[in-house]
Amino acid sequence: MLMDTNTRKPVEVVAALIWDRRRFLICRRPAHKARGLLWEFAGGKVEPGETHRQALIRECREELAVTVRPGDVFFETTHVYPDITVHLTLFCATITEGTPQMLEHADLRWITPAEIPGYAFCPADAGILARLRGLPG
């Protein structure tokens, strides 16, 4: 039985835009997960009772072993995948403690906006990537 993806309540997802000078952090999804081996920003689902910022802090700790300080919202979007609808909130974030480690991802990279075309990202990130490429270098 097919579910009408337009009537499902979106899953709230948060992600971090973490800069190191002119480069930002991207993470490659593990091969065994949905959208495996595509690139994304660190983050994940907001759990019941969490604020978006609390979820981002928890997810970055779990995925990267870093503590982040979430700043302003950089971009918000809703994307319908065949299996899930997500409402993604991308926060500008600063690492306050630790160095990113691959605890859950297949790879981590620091890239410049000009390097975006060299990576296959999750479709939900398309608007974010377009905005990043429009930023002054």
N, CA, C and O atoms as a DFTB+ gen file, in Angstrom:
548 C
 N C O
     1  1       0.842      -1.185       0.000
     2  2       0.000       0.000       0.000
     3  2       0.888       1.249       0.000
     4  3       1.794       1.366       0.825
     5  1       0.637       2.151      -0.895
     6  2       1.420       3.376      -0.961
     7  2       0.814       4.439      -0.066
     8  3      -0.405       4.596       0.005
     9  1       1.678       5.159       0.609
    10  2       1.223       6.237       1.480
    11  2       1.355       7.552       0.725
    12  3       2.357       7.778       0.047
    13  1       0.376       8.403       0.831
    14  2       0.430       9.712       0.202
    15  2       1.426      10.571       0.979
    16  3       1.156      10.979       2.109
    17  1       2.577      10.840       0.364
    18  2       3.626      11.574       1.068
    19  2       3.236      13.011       1.380
    20  3       3.851      13.637       2.244
    21  1       2.235      13.545       0.702
    22  2       1.836      14.927       0.947
    23  2       0.993      15.085       2.205
    24  3       0.825      16.205       2.687
    25  1       0.456      13.990       2.752
    26  2      -0.378      14.093       3.939
    27  2       0.378      13.711       5.212
    28  3      -0.151      13.871       6.312
    29  1       1.586      13.217       5.081
    30  2       2.367      12.864       6.260
    31  2       2.903      14.114       6.944
    32  3       3.285      15.085       6.291
    33  1       2.924      14.071       8.263
    34  2       3.522      15.170       9.016
    35  2       5.035      15.088       8.850
    36  3       5.622      14.025       9.051
    37  1       5.673      16.203       8.485
    38  2       7.125      16.162       8.307
    39  2       7.853      15.828       9.604
    40  3       7.435      16.227      10.691
    41  1       8.939      15.094       9.465
    42  2       9.828      14.802      10.583
    43  2      10.739      16.017      10.760
    44  3      11.348      16.486       9.799
    45  1      10.827      16.519      11.976
    46  2      11.682      17.674      12.246
    47  2      13.140      17.213      12.321
    48  3      13.491      16.331      13.105
    49  1      13.971      17.828      11.490
    50  2      15.386      17.484      11.406
    51  2      16.198      18.775      11.525
    52  3      15.815      19.816      10.992
    53  1      17.318      18.684      12.230
    54  2      18.220      19.830      12.371
    55  2      19.586      19.453      11.818
    56  3      19.959      18.280      11.790
    57  1      20.323      20.463      11.379
    58  2      21.671      20.233      10.883
    59  2      22.535      21.448      11.184
    60  3      22.033      22.538      11.461
    61  1      23.867      21.233      11.123
    62  2      24.833      22.262      11.491
    63  2      25.665      22.688      10.296
    64  3      26.233      21.853       9.593
    65  1      25.734      23.983      10.073
    66  2      26.658      24.568       9.110
    67  2      27.845      25.068       9.926
    68  3      27.784      26.122      10.559
    69  1      28.932      24.283       9.899
    70  2      30.114      24.566      10.709
    71  2      31.236      25.027       9.781
    72  3      31.652      24.293       8.884
    73  1      31.714      26.231      10.002
    74  2      32.779      26.803       9.168
    75  2      34.130      26.700       9.854
    76  3      34.223      26.766      11.079
    77  1      35.168      26.537       9.058
    78  2      36.560      26.677       9.484
    79  2      37.198      27.582       8.444
    80  3      37.620      27.122       7.383
    81  1      37.267      28.850       8.747
    82  2      37.689      29.885       7.808
    83  2      36.774      29.870       6.579
    84  3      35.593      30.199       6.698
    85  1      37.290      29.497       5.400
    86  2      36.480      29.530       4.169
    87  2      35.887      28.174       3.816
    88  3      35.266      28.025       2.763
    89  1      36.071      27.190       4.677
    90  2      35.574      25.845       4.394
    91  2      34.500      25.462       5.413
    92  3      34.524      25.921       6.555
    93  1      33.559      24.615       4.986
    94  2      32.519      24.126       5.885
    95  2      32.538      22.601       5.893
    96  3      33.025      21.962       4.961
    97  1      32.000      22.040       6.963
    98  2      32.047      20.597       7.187
    99  2      30.866      19.893       6.523
   100  3      29.713      20.294       6.679
   101  1      31.189      18.818       5.768
   102  2      30.161      17.940       5.217
   103  2      30.458      16.511       5.649
   104  3      31.607      16.158       5.916
   105  1      29.417      15.698       5.716
   106  2      29.517      14.329       6.202
   107  2      28.893      13.388       5.181
   108  3      27.861      13.702       4.589
   109  1      29.526      12.223       4.975
   110  2      28.999      11.240       4.024
   111  2      28.216      10.179       4.776
   112  3      28.720       9.566       5.717
   113  1      26.973       9.971       4.350
   114  2      26.108       8.997       5.010
   115  2      26.662       7.582       4.842
   116  3      27.239       7.259       3.804
   117  1      26.488       6.740       5.861
   118  2      26.924       5.348       5.725
   119  2      26.167       4.640       4.596
   120  3      25.016       4.973       4.314
   121  1      26.807       3.679       3.962
   122  2      26.227       2.976       2.811
   123  2      24.920       2.267       3.149
   124  3      24.036       2.174       2.297
   125  1      24.779       1.763       4.378
   126  2      23.606       0.963       4.752
   127  2      22.375       1.793       5.110
   128  3      21.295       1.229       5.287
   129  1      22.504       3.107       5.220
   130  2      21.360       3.954       5.578
   131  2      20.654       4.475       4.334
   132  3      21.196       4.439       3.230
   133  1      19.426       4.962       4.537
   134  2      18.701       5.617       3.438
   135  2      19.570       6.748       2.898
   136  3      20.232       7.445       3.666
   137  1      19.570       6.928       1.598
   138  2      20.402       7.919       0.928
   139  2      21.884       7.686       1.226
   140  3      22.670       8.622       1.377
   141  1      22.233       6.390       1.304
   142  2      23.603       5.980       1.616
   143  2      24.624       6.557       0.646
   144  3      24.402       6.626      -0.563
   145  1      25.737       6.965       1.214
   146  2      26.907       7.516       0.532
   147  2      26.692       8.901      -0.072
   148  3      27.582       9.430      -0.738
   149  1      25.512       9.497       0.154
   150  2      25.328      10.900      -0.225
   151  2      25.902      11.778       0.887
   152  3      26.025      11.352       2.036
   153  1      26.247      12.998       0.523
   154  2      26.812      13.947       1.480
   155  2      25.696      14.782       2.104
   156  3      24.656      15.017       1.488
   157  1      25.934      15.222       3.329
   158  2      24.959      16.009       4.082
   159  2      25.686      16.845       5.116
   160  3      26.913      16.816       5.214
   161  1      24.912      17.588       5.881
   162  2      25.428      18.338       7.019
   163  2      25.164      17.517       8.276
   164  3      24.166      16.799       8.341
   165  1      26.035      17.609       9.267
   166  2      25.851      16.865      10.512
   167  2      24.536      17.262      11.164
   168  3      24.153      18.432      11.145
   169  1      23.847      16.283      11.743
   170  2      22.586      16.563      12.414
   171  2      21.702      15.343      12.427
   172  3      22.158      14.226      12.183
   173  1      20.428      15.562      12.715
   174  2      19.494      14.451      12.767
   175  2      18.134      14.880      13.281
   176  3      17.805      16.066      13.319
   177  1      17.354      13.888      13.674
   178  2      15.964      14.114      14.088
   179  2      15.872      14.777      15.456
   180  3      16.677      14.526      16.352
   181  1      14.868      15.626      15.583
   182  2      14.544      16.243      16.867
   183  2      13.704      15.237      17.652
   184  3      12.671      14.774      17.168
   185  1      14.146      14.903      18.855
   186  2      13.427      13.956      19.706
   187  2      12.319      14.675      20.470
   188  3      12.401      15.885      20.679
   189  1      11.272      13.939      20.893
   190  2      10.192      14.553      21.680
   191  2      10.743      15.253      22.923
   192  3      11.577      14.698      23.638
   193  1      10.273      16.463      23.168
   194  2      10.685      17.222      24.338
   195  2      11.944      18.054      24.138
   196  3      12.314      18.826      25.022
   197  1      12.608      17.913      22.997
   198  2      13.816      18.688      22.714
   199  2      13.473      19.933      21.912
   200  3      12.542      19.928      21.105
   201  1      14.226      20.991      22.137
   202  2      14.161      22.129      21.221
   203  2      15.062      21.791      20.030
   204  3      15.855      20.851      20.089
   205  1      14.934      22.554      18.967
   206  2      15.777      22.324      17.795
   207  2      17.260      22.494      18.154
   208  3      18.102      21.710      17.716
   209  1      17.566      23.508      18.940
   210  2      18.969      23.747      19.320
   211  2      19.501      22.622      20.223
   212  3      20.647      22.199      20.070
   213  1      18.688      22.143      21.149
   214  2      19.112      21.015      21.995
   215  2      19.385      19.779      21.142
   216  3      20.355      19.059      21.381
   217  1      18.537      19.533      20.154
   218  2      18.721      18.381      19.277
   219  2      20.025      18.500      18.495
   220  3      20.742      17.514      18.325
   221  1      20.331      19.695      18.024
   222  2      21.558      19.896      17.263
   223  2      22.791      19.634      18.132
   224  3      23.744      18.994      17.688
   225  1      22.767      20.121      19.349
   226  2      23.883      19.883      20.269
   227  2      24.053      18.380      20.508
   228  3      25.172      17.870      20.470
   229  1      22.959      17.680      20.750
   230  2      23.019      16.232      20.995
   231  2      23.521      15.485      19.765
   232  3      24.402      14.632      19.869
   233  1      22.963      15.803      18.610
   234  2      23.353      15.105      17.380
   235  2      24.831      15.302      17.052
   236  3      25.502      14.350      16.656
   237  1      25.342      16.505      17.208
   238  2      26.766      16.756      16.924
   239  2      27.663      16.017      17.914
   240  3      28.750      15.563      17.557
   241  1      27.205      15.900      19.145
   242  2      27.960      15.132      20.142
   243  2      27.974      13.654      19.747
   244  3      29.021      13.008      19.790
   245  1      26.808      13.119      19.362
   246  2      26.696      11.699      19.001
   247  2      27.421      11.368      17.701
   248  3      28.070      10.326      17.605
   249  1      27.320      12.242      16.701
   250  2      27.870      11.948      15.379
   251  2      29.331      12.331      15.213
   252  3      30.077      11.660      14.500
   253  1      29.745      13.422      15.880
   254  2      31.080      13.975      15.641
   255  2      31.963      14.071      16.878
   256  3      33.149      14.383      16.763
   257  1      31.412      13.812      18.053
   258  2      32.139      13.949      19.324
   259  2      32.613      15.388      19.545
   260  3      33.703      15.618      20.069
   261  1      31.785      16.346      19.139
   262  2      32.098      17.753      19.387
   263  2      30.932      18.415      20.111
   264  3      29.795      17.949      20.046
   265  1      31.237      19.508      20.798
   266  2      30.210      20.348      21.390
   267  2      30.077      21.567      20.497
   268  3      31.069      22.219      20.174
   269  1      28.849      21.873      20.099
   270  2      28.612      23.043      19.256
   271  2      27.730      24.051      19.969
   272  3      26.964      23.719      20.875
   273  1      27.867      25.295      19.528
   274  2      26.982      26.370      19.980
   275  2      26.164      26.782      18.761
   276  3      26.697      27.405      17.843
   277  1      24.872      26.441      18.742
   278  2      24.034      26.834      17.608
   279  2      23.830      28.342      17.580
   280  3      23.597      28.974      18.610
   281  1      23.922      28.904      16.376
   282  2      23.672      30.327      16.184
   283  2      22.369      30.543      15.439
   284  3      21.359      29.901      15.730
   285  1      22.398      31.440      14.487
   286  2      21.208      31.775      13.715
   287  2      20.839      30.655      12.743
   288  3      21.679      29.839      12.362
   289  1      19.570      30.634      12.353
   290  2      19.112      29.712      11.316
   291  2      19.638      30.241       9.982
   292  3      19.431      31.406       9.642
   293  1      20.322      29.371       9.227
   294  2      20.849      29.731       7.912
   295  2      19.827      29.455       6.817
   296  3      19.732      30.203       5.844
   297  1      19.047      28.355       6.985
   298  2      18.118      27.941       5.934
   299  2      17.110      26.972       6.525
   300  3      17.442      26.173       7.400
   301  1      15.872      27.046       6.042
   302  2      14.832      26.070       6.402
   303  2      14.178      25.583       5.126
   304  3      13.967      26.358       4.193
   305  1      13.854      24.290       5.082
   306  2      13.213      23.723       3.906
   307  2      12.433      22.481       4.294
   308  3      12.740      21.830       5.293
   309  1      11.439      22.163       3.510
   310  2      10.717      20.897       3.646
   311  2      10.945      20.125       2.358
   312  3      10.803      20.670       1.263
   313  1      11.298      18.852       2.494
   314  2      11.567      18.013       1.326
   315  2      10.822      16.687       1.459
   316  3      10.818      16.068       2.523
   317  1      10.192      16.262       0.365
   318  2       9.458      14.999       0.341
   319  2      10.321      13.955      -0.363
   320  3      10.575      14.045      -1.564
   321  1      10.767      12.964       0.409
   322  2      11.446      11.791      -0.137
   323  2      10.389      10.707      -0.313
   324  3       9.297      10.831       0.240
   325  1      10.681       9.647      -1.068
   326  2       9.697       8.569      -1.199
   327  2       9.316       7.921       0.137
   328  3       8.189       7.457       0.307
   329  1      10.264       7.892       1.082
   330  2      10.035       7.193       2.348
   331  2       9.775       8.107       3.538
   332  3       9.349       7.633       4.592
   333  1      10.022       9.401       3.394
   334  2       9.896      10.306       4.541
   335  2       9.802      11.747       4.041
   336  3      10.375      12.100       3.010
   337  1       9.075      12.563       4.785
   338  2       9.051      14.003       4.527
   339  2       9.776      14.663       5.688
   340  3       9.458      14.412       6.851
   341  1      10.766      15.520       5.366
   342  2      11.542      16.165       6.419
   343  2      11.377      17.673       6.360
   344  3      11.316      18.268       5.284
   345  1      11.305      18.277       7.540
   346  2      11.410      19.727       7.662
   347  2      12.781      19.964       8.269
   348  3      13.007      19.687       9.447
   349  1      13.704      20.483       7.446
   350  2      15.101      20.638       7.830
   351  2      15.393      22.079       8.214
   352  3      15.106      23.007       7.459
   353  1      15.967      22.254       9.397
   354  2      16.430      23.558       9.849
   355  2      17.942      23.486       9.973
   356  3      18.469      22.718      10.778
   357  1      18.646      24.291       9.171
   358  2      20.105      24.335       9.203
   359  2      20.529      25.553       9.998
   360  3      20.192      26.684       9.651
   361  1      21.274      25.310      11.073
   362  2      21.783      26.373      11.935
   363  2      23.246      26.641      11.626
   364  3      24.003      25.710      11.352
   365  1      23.648      27.891      11.668
   366  2      25.068      28.197      11.739
   367  2      25.503      27.705      13.122
   368  3      24.805      27.938      14.109
   369  1      26.638      27.034      13.197
   370  2      27.078      26.486      14.478
   371  2      28.588      26.622      14.601
   372  3      29.317      26.588      13.610
   373  1      29.034      26.775      15.832
   374  2      30.453      26.904      16.134
   375  2      30.859      25.758      17.045
   376  3      30.166      25.458      18.018
   377  1      31.976      25.120      16.734
   378  2      32.506      24.084      17.617
   379  2      33.168      24.780      18.803
   380  3      34.071      25.599      18.631
   381  1      32.705      24.442      20.011
   382  2      33.284      25.034      21.216
   383  2      34.217      24.057      21.933
   384  3      35.017      24.456      22.779
   385  1      34.105      22.770      21.583
   386  2      34.961      21.767      22.205
   387  2      35.062      20.548      21.305
   388  3      34.059      20.056      20.787
   389  1      36.304      20.061      21.123
   390  2      36.523      18.833      20.374
   391  2      36.894      19.065      18.919
   392  3      36.836      20.182      18.405
   393  1      37.281      17.961      18.268
   394  2      37.614      17.922      16.842
   395  2      36.706      16.885      16.205
   396  3      36.582      15.780      16.733
   397  1      36.059      17.210      15.075
   398  2      35.120      16.256      14.472
   399  2      35.744      14.883      14.201
   400  3      36.835      14.773      13.643
   401  1      35.021      13.849      14.612
   402  2      35.433      12.464      14.416
   403  2      34.321      11.724      13.671
   404  3      33.150      12.096      13.755
   405  1      34.699      10.681      12.947
   406  2      33.728       9.884      12.193
   407  2      33.141       8.798      13.091
   408  3      33.598       7.655      13.062
   409  1      32.141       9.147      13.880
   410  2      31.500       8.161      14.740
   411  2      30.365       7.446      14.026
   412  3      30.084       6.284      14.319
   413  1      29.703       8.132      13.081
   414  2      28.561       7.543      12.383
   415  2      28.650       7.653      10.871
   416  3      27.923       6.954      10.164
   417  1      29.508       8.500      10.364
   418  2      29.571       8.745       8.922
   419  2      30.675       7.935       8.252
   420  3      31.599       7.453       8.907
   421  1      30.558       7.794       6.916
   422  2      31.562       7.084       6.130
   423  2      32.769       7.972       5.834
   424  3      33.855       7.465       5.556
   425  1      32.588       9.301       5.891
   426  2      33.677      10.230       5.604
   427  2      33.273      11.614       6.087
   428  3      32.087      11.912       6.227
   429  1      34.265      12.454       6.341
   430  2      34.069      13.861       6.689
   431  2      34.995      14.672       5.795
   432  3      36.118      14.250       5.516
   433  1      34.529      15.835       5.344
   434  2      35.367      16.713       4.523
   435  2      35.087      18.166       4.875
   436  3      33.970      18.529       5.244
   437  1      36.116      18.984       4.756
   438  2      35.971      20.432       4.837
   439  2      36.096      20.937       3.409
   440  3      37.138      20.748       2.781
   441  1      35.055      21.575       2.882
   442  2      35.078      22.036       1.492
   443  2      34.706      23.513       1.410
   444  3      34.124      24.078       2.336
   445  1      35.054      24.118       0.286
   446  2      34.652      25.497       0.012
   447  2      33.358      25.466      -0.799
   448  3      33.038      24.443      -1.404
   449  1      32.619      26.557      -0.821
   450  2      31.416      26.588      -1.654
   451  2      31.703      26.248      -3.126
   452  3      30.869      25.629      -3.786
   453  1      32.857      26.640      -3.638
   454  2      33.198      26.354      -5.033
   455  2      33.346      24.853      -5.299
   456  3      33.225      24.416      -6.443
   457  1      33.606      24.066      -4.259
   458  2      33.790      22.615      -4.418
   459  2      32.486      21.819      -4.349
   460  3      32.494      20.609      -4.575
   461  1      31.376      22.473      -4.045
   462  2      30.086      21.790      -3.903
   463  2      29.744      20.893      -5.097
   464  3      29.291      19.768      -4.882
   465  1      29.939      21.338      -6.348
   466  2      29.554      20.479      -7.476
   467  2      30.282      19.133      -7.531
   468  3      29.824      18.219      -8.217
   469  1      31.387      18.996      -6.833
   470  2      32.138      17.750      -6.828
   471  2      31.590      16.689      -5.889
   472  3      32.162      15.604      -5.785
   473  1      30.494      16.981      -5.207
   474  2      29.930      16.065      -4.211
   475  2      28.446      15.837      -4.490
   476  3      27.723      16.763      -4.858
   477  1      28.004      14.598      -4.311
   478  2      26.589      14.247      -4.460
   479  2      25.918      14.375      -3.093
   480  3      26.171      13.576      -2.192
   481  1      25.064      15.382      -2.948
   482  2      24.393      15.664      -1.677
   483  2      22.984      15.083      -1.650
   484  3      22.411      14.755      -2.689
   485  1      22.442      14.965      -0.449
   486  2      21.046      14.589      -0.280
   487  2      20.181      15.658      -0.954
   488  3      20.483      16.847      -0.850
   489  1      19.108      15.249      -1.644
   490  2      18.261      16.214      -2.357
   491  2      17.691      17.330      -1.477
   492  3      17.480      18.439      -1.968
   493  1      17.440      17.072      -0.209
   494  2      16.883      18.101       0.676
   495  2      17.831      19.286       0.844
   496  3      17.399      20.368       1.241
   497  1      19.111      19.095       0.547
   498  2      20.110      20.148       0.734
   499  2      20.251      21.080      -0.468
   500  3      21.051      22.014      -0.416
   501  1      19.503      20.859      -1.542
   502  2      19.685      21.622      -2.783
   503  2      19.593      23.135      -2.571
   504  3      20.444      23.873      -3.068
   505  1      18.592      23.605      -1.854
   506  2      18.439      25.040      -1.619
   507  2      19.564      25.617      -0.778
   508  3      20.017      26.736      -1.014
   509  1      20.009      24.851       0.200
   510  2      21.123      25.271       1.057
   511  2      22.379      25.445       0.205
   512  3      23.082      26.449       0.317
   513  1      22.649      24.458      -0.643
   514  2      23.855      24.480      -1.463
   515  2      23.831      25.645      -2.443
   516  3      24.862      26.273      -2.688
   517  1      22.661      25.937      -3.005
   518  2      22.534      27.073      -3.913
   519  2      22.849      28.377      -3.186
   520  3      23.532      29.248      -3.724
   521  1      22.346      28.504      -1.963
   522  2      22.616      29.719      -1.185
   523  2      24.103      29.818      -0.837
   524  3      24.688      30.899      -0.894
   525  1      24.703      28.695      -0.481
   526  2      26.128      28.706      -0.149
   527  2      26.971      29.104      -1.363
   528  3      27.951      29.835      -1.219
   529  1      26.610      28.642      -2.525
   530  2      27.371      28.964      -3.728
   531  2      27.216      30.420      -4.114
   532  3      28.048      30.970      -4.836
   533  1      26.134      31.054      -3.627
   534  2      25.920      32.485      -3.919
   535  2      26.627      33.413      -2.962
   536  3      26.636      34.628      -3.157
   537  1      27.228      32.841      -1.915
   538  2      27.935      33.668      -0.935
   539  2      29.216      34.194      -1.547
   540  3      29.821      33.526      -2.385
   541  1      29.645      35.396      -1.135
   542  2      30.928      35.890      -1.629
   543  2      32.063      35.001      -1.116
   544  3      32.036      34.544       0.027
   545  1      33.041      34.767      -1.957
   546  2      34.169      33.900      -1.618
   547  2      35.160      34.604      -0.757
   548  3      36.174      34.019      -0.378
